[in-house]
Amino acid sequence: MKTAVYRKEHFNAAHRLHNADWSEATNDKVFGKCNNPHYHGHNYEVVVKVVGEIDPETGFVMDVKLLSDLVLEHIVEKFDHKNLNVDCPEFNTLNPTAENIAKVIYEILRPFIATSLDLSITLYETPRNFVQYPA
């Protein structure tokens, strides 16, 4: 039977939702306040879920200390107190929506997690607005 292991961390970051191919009026209509040219910020909560079989030798699905270290090094240090549009090359051409941020976090962490384990990311942009990747 598979078991899930979770690690939750947070980071604070600014972003602007904007499509450079659209007019300002269209961007304002679609993204509203999130299209502020001076950016806006969120206190993001990220939950990393790893699912797999319990190793009979260690009793772990995955060492949560290792998972914690991976999330801190590759996600929190990378995104905390950053302007995602300006400071993070992943979003040079990718709109930093919650959906895209969760996907990027998944793509960053996936190479560090054994292929025998399932990985999913839940990202809270606000306490009531959150996404999961993959769904």
TORVEX-446736 format. One record per residue: residue number from 1; residue in three letters; x, y, z of N, C-alpha, C, CB in turn. Coordinates in steps of 0.02 Angstrom, whole numbers. Glycine has a CB too. Layout:
<nodes>
NODE  pos  code  n.east  n.north    n.up  ca.east  ca.north   ca.up  c.east  c.north    c.up  cb.east  cb.north   cb.up
NODE  NUM   Ala       X        Y       Z        X         Y       Z       X        Y       Z        X         Y       Z
...
</nodes>
This chain:
<nodes>
NODE  pos  code  n.east  n.north    n.up  ca.east  ca.north   ca.up  c.east  c.north    c.up  cb.east  cb.north   cb.up
NODE    1   Met      42      -59       0        0         0       0      44       62       0      -48         0      61
NODE    2   Lys      27      110     -42       66       172     -46      49      220      11       54       206    -113
NODE    3   Thr      98      261      27       91       310      81     115      377      54      132       290     144
NODE    4   Ala      83      431      77      102       499      56     142      533     111       40       541      38
NODE    5   Val     194      568      91      235       609     136     230      681     110      311       583     138
NODE    6   Tyr     223      729     155      213       798     136     266      842     169      143       822     155
NODE    7   Arg     284      895     133      326       948     162     294     1014     141      401       943     138
NODE    8   Lys     282     1058     191      253      1124     177     304     1177     193      188      1135     217
NODE    9   Glu     312     1224     148      356      1281     158     319     1343     132      425      1272     120
NODE   10   His     349     1401     142      319      1462     115     374     1507      87      279      1499     170
NODE   11   Phe     351     1550      42      395      1602      16     352     1662      -2      436      1576     -46
NODE   12   Asn     384     1719      -1      350      1782     -19     380     1805     -85      358      1836      37
NODE   13   Ala     336     1822    -132      361      1843    -197     312     1891    -230      374      1782    -243
NODE   14   Ala     339     1932    -273      298      1979    -313     294     1952    -385      328      2051    -312
NODE   15   His     241     1973    -418      234      1956    -489     184     2003    -522      212      1882    -498
NODE   16   Arg     182     1998    -587      132      2033    -627     106     1984    -679      162      2098    -661
NODE   17   Leu      40     1978    -683       11      1937    -735      -1     1981    -795      -56      1903    -711
NODE   18   His      31     1963    -851       30      2006    -910      48     1965    -971       80      2065    -902
NODE   19   Asn      13     1977   -1025       29      1946   -1090      52     2001   -1136      -34      1908   -1120
NODE   20   Ala     116     2001   -1153      146      2054   -1194     116     2058   -1264      221      2042   -1200
NODE   21   Asp      83     2005   -1286       52      2005   -1352     -16     2039   -1352       45      1934   -1378
NODE   22   Trp     -42     2056   -1294     -108      2086   -1288    -102     2162   -1275     -148      2053   -1232
NODE   23   Ser    -156     2197   -1289     -160      2268   -1272    -165     2276   -1197     -220      2302   -1309
NODE   24   Glu    -152     2337   -1173     -160      2351   -1101    -232     2340   -1081     -137      2423   -1084
NODE   25   Ala    -279     2360   -1124     -350      2352   -1107    -368     2278   -1099     -394      2383   -1162
NODE   26   Thr    -342     2235   -1142     -357      2163   -1136    -324     2135   -1074     -332      2126   -1199
NODE   27   Asn    -262     2154   -1061     -228      2131   -1000    -266     2153    -938     -156      2158    -997
NODE   28   Asp    -289     2215    -937     -327      2240    -880    -393     2201    -872     -342      2315    -888
NODE   29   Lys    -425     2186    -928     -489      2150    -925    -479     2079    -899     -522      2149    -994
NODE   30   Val    -427     2045    -923     -416      1975    -905    -385     1968    -835     -372      1941    -956
NODE   31   Phe    -335     2009    -821     -296      2000    -759    -313     2049    -703     -223      2005    -774
NODE   32   Gly    -350     2102    -718     -371      2151    -667    -313     2178    -626     -421      2119    -621
NODE   33   Lys    -321     2179    -560     -270      2206    -515    -203     2169    -521     -294      2202    -443
NODE   34   Cys    -206     2106    -543     -145      2066    -549    -101     2089    -607     -163      1993    -559
NODE   35   Asn    -126     2135    -648      -87      2163    -703     -54     2229    -684     -132      2173    -765
NODE   36   Asn     -52     2245    -621      -21      2307    -597      50     2313    -625      -21      2310    -520
NODE   37   Pro      66     2366    -662      134      2372    -690     189     2378    -637      137      2432    -735
NODE   38   His     170     2392    -575      218      2397    -521     220     2333    -480      201      2457    -476
NODE   39   Tyr     186     2281    -505      186      2214    -474     144     2213    -410      258      2192    -459
NODE   40   His     134     2155    -383      100      2144    -319     127     2079    -291       22      2142    -328
NODE   41   Gly     117     2068    -227      148      2010    -195      99     1963    -162      197      2032    -145
NODE   42   His     124     1903    -148       86      1852    -112     132     1817     -61       58      1800    -162
NODE   43   Asn     100     1791     -10      133      1747      38     114     1676      18      113      1764     114
NODE   44   Tyr     155     1646     -24      139      1581     -52     153     1526      -1      179      1568    -116
NODE   45   Glu     110     1476       0      122      1413      37     129     1359     -15       63      1397      89
NODE   46   Val     181     1320     -10      191      1265     -57     192     1200     -18      257      1274     -99
NODE   47   Val     153     1152     -42      150      1085     -11     175     1036     -63       77      1067      13
NODE   48   Val     229     1002     -45      259       952     -89     237      884     -63      338       958     -92
NODE   49   Lys     205      845    -107      180       779     -89     218      726    -127      103       774    -104
NODE   50   Val     245      677     -90      281       621    -120     245      557     -99      357       620     -97
NODE   51   Val     229      516    -148      191       455    -135     230      394    -159      122       458    -170
NODE   52   Gly     232      343    -117      266       281    -136     257      228     -84      339       294    -149
NODE   53   Glu     292      174     -95      292       118     -47     340      133      10      312        51     -82
NODE   54   Ile     324      110      69      368       118     127     427       70     119      330       106     195
NODE   55   Asp     487       97     123      547        55     119     551       12     182      612        99     111
NODE   56   Pro     554      -54     175      556       -97     235     619      -89     277      549      -169     214
NODE   57   Glu     673      -65     248      735       -57     286     736        8     326      794       -58     240
NODE   58   Thr     710       63     296      713       128     331     648      146     364      732       182     282
NODE   59   Gly     592      119     338      527       139     363     503      204     331      528       147     437
NODE   60   Phe     542      231     284      525       293     249     496      280     180      587       339     244
NODE   61   Val     452      324     158      437       331      86     495      371      56      367       366      73
NODE   62   Met     511      426      90      568       469      74     588      504     138      550       521      16
NODE   63   Asp     651      511     149      676       546     208     650      618     206      754       545     210
NODE   64   Val     608      638     254      579       705     253     631      759     264      525       711     306
NODE   65   Lys     687      743     295      741       792     301     770      807     233      798       766     349
NODE   66   Leu     780      756     192      804       766     124     753      806      84      818       698      90
NODE   67   Leu     689      789      90      637       826      55     636      899      76      568       794      67
NODE   68   Ser     641      911     141      644       979     166     703     1017     138      647       979     243
NODE   69   Asp     761      986     138      821      1019     111     813     1035      37      882       974     121
NODE   70   Leu     784      990      -1      773      1002     -73     726     1061     -85      744       939    -107
NODE   71   Val     673     1064     -47      624      1119     -55     656     1185     -35      560      1105     -14
NODE   72   Leu     692     1186      20      724      1248      43     776     1272      -7      756      1238     111
NODE   73   Glu     819     1226     -30      873      1245     -75     849     1265    -145      923      1189     -81
NODE   74   His     804     1226    -173      786      1235    -244     724     1276    -256      777      1169    -275
NODE   75   Ile     683     1287    -204      622      1325    -213     623     1388    -170      561      1282    -195
NODE   76   Val     627     1380    -105      623      1439     -61     680     1487     -75      625      1417      13
NODE   77   Glu     742     1463     -77      798      1508     -90     793     1541    -159      865      1470     -86
NODE   78   Lys     763     1507    -207      758      1532    -275     704     1586    -281      743      1475    -323
NODE   79   Phe     646     1577    -246      588      1620    -257     574     1669    -201      529      1578    -268
NODE   80   Asp     599     1656    -140      581      1698     -83     607     1770     -91      607      1668     -18
NODE   81   His     562     1817     -80      577      1889     -85     605     1908    -153      626      1909     -30
NODE   82   Lys     577     1877    -205      597      1892    -274     538     1920    -312      625      1828    -309
NODE   83   Asn     554     1956    -365      504      1974    -415     508     1919    -467      517      2047    -446
NODE   84   Leu     458     1877    -471      461      1819    -515     471     1839    -587      397      1778    -508
NODE   85   Asn     439     1893    -610      446      1915    -679     517     1938    -695      397      1970    -694
NODE   86   Val     549     1969    -647      614      2002    -659     673     1959    -637      616      2068    -622
NODE   87   Asp     667     1926    -580      724      1892    -550     730     1817    -567      719      1899    -477
NODE   88   Cys     679     1788    -596      678      1716    -607     673     1700    -681      620      1683    -568
NODE   89   Pro     726     1674    -711      726      1661    -783     670     1615    -807      792      1632    -803
NODE   90   Glu     645     1573    -762      590      1528    -780     529     1566    -805      570      1484    -721
NODE   91   Phe     522     1629    -783      464      1669    -800     480     1726    -849      432      1697    -738
NODE   92   Asn     537     1722    -883      552      1772    -934     499     1774    -988      621      1758    -965
NODE   93   Thr     475     1716   -1007      423      1713   -1060     361     1674   -1037      452      1680   -1123
NODE   94   Leu     359     1654    -974      303      1616    -947     268     1658    -895      328      1548    -915
NODE   95   Asn     203     1669    -905      164      1710    -859     163     1676    -790       91      1720    -886
NODE   96   Pro     183     1710    -737      189      1679    -671     122     1673    -634      237      1717    -629
NODE   97   Thr      75     1638    -666       12      1621    -633      26     1568    -580      -41      1597    -684
NODE   98   Ala     -20     1558    -535      -12      1505    -485      -2     1438    -520      -72      1503    -437
NODE   99   Glu     -40     1427    -574      -35      1364    -611      36     1354    -638      -85      1362    -668
NODE  100   Asn      63     1406    -668      131      1400    -697     185     1396    -643      145      1460    -743
NODE  101   Ile     175     1431    -587      224      1426    -533     226     1355    -506      207      1476    -476
NODE  102   Ala     168     1325    -495      165      1256    -471     199     1208    -520       92      1234    -458
NODE  103   Lys     187     1218    -584      218      1175    -635     294     1183    -635      190      1193    -706
NODE  104   Val     318     1244    -629      390      1257    -626     421     1224    -564      405      1334    -626
NODE  105   Ile     388     1230    -507      413      1198    -446     418     1123    -456      367      1214    -385
NODE  106   Tyr     367     1093    -486      368      1022    -501     428     1004    -545      303      1000    -535
NODE  107   Glu     437     1043    -599      492      1029    -646     561     1037    -614      487      1074    -706
NODE  108   Ile     567     1083    -567      630      1093    -531     644     1033    -485      629      1158    -490
NODE  109   Leu     594     1010    -449      603       957    -399     604      887    -428      549       962    -347
NODE  110   Arg     570      876    -483      562       808    -510     628      770    -518      527       811    -576
NODE  111   Pro     682      802    -544      745       765    -552     777      741    -486      794       808    -589
NODE  112   Phe     756      771    -430      786       753    -366     747      700    -328      791       815    -323
NODE  113   Ile     689      681    -354      645       633    -321     648      568    -362      571       660    -316
NODE  114   Ala     657      512    -328      662       447    -362     603      437    -409      665       389    -311
NODE  115   Thr     617      409    -467      564       398    -517     512      348    -492      595       373    -582
NODE  116   Ser     528      308    -443      479       261    -415     427      296    -371      515       207    -374
NODE  117   Leu     438      360    -356      393       399    -314     353      449    -355      433       436    -259
NODE  118   Asp     289      456    -338      248       507    -370     259      573    -334      172       486    -368
NODE  119   Leu     254      627    -372      265       694    -345     207      738    -367      333       723    -369
NODE  120   Ser     182      778    -321      134       830    -339     146      891    -297       61       805    -332
NODE  121   Ile     126      948    -324      137      1013    -292      69     1046    -282      184      1058    -334
NODE  122   Thr      56     1069    -221       -2      1112    -209      26     1180    -189      -49      1082    -153
NODE  123   Leu       2     1231    -224       27      1299    -211     -32     1343    -192       63      1328    -274
NODE  124   Tyr     -28     1372    -132      -78      1419    -108     -54     1489    -124      -92      1410     -32
NODE  125   Glu     -92     1525    -165      -77      1595    -178    -108     1638    -124     -102      1616    -249
NODE  126   Thr    -166     1618    -101     -200      1647     -44    -229     1588      -4     -258      1699     -65
NODE  127   Pro    -253     1600      56     -282      1543      93    -341     1509      57     -305      1565     161
NODE  128   Arg    -374     1546      11     -432      1518     -23    -420     1503     -97     -490      1565     -18
NODE  129   Asn    -364     1523    -125     -348      1511    -195    -285     1469    -199     -340      1577    -235
NODE  130   Phe    -293     1408    -226     -235      1364    -232    -244     1318    -292     -227      1322    -167
NODE  131   Val    -186     1292    -314     -184      1247    -372    -144     1185    -354     -153      1283    -433
NODE  132   Gln    -155     1133    -393     -117      1071    -385     -90     1050    -453     -161      1015    -354
NODE  133   Tyr     -26     1032    -454        6      1007    -516      48      947    -500       49      1062    -549
NODE  134   Pro      41      892    -537      -14       881    -584     -78      868    -545        2       821    -632
NODE  135   Ala    -134      877    -580     -200       870    -547    -216      796    -535     -256       901    -589
</nodes>
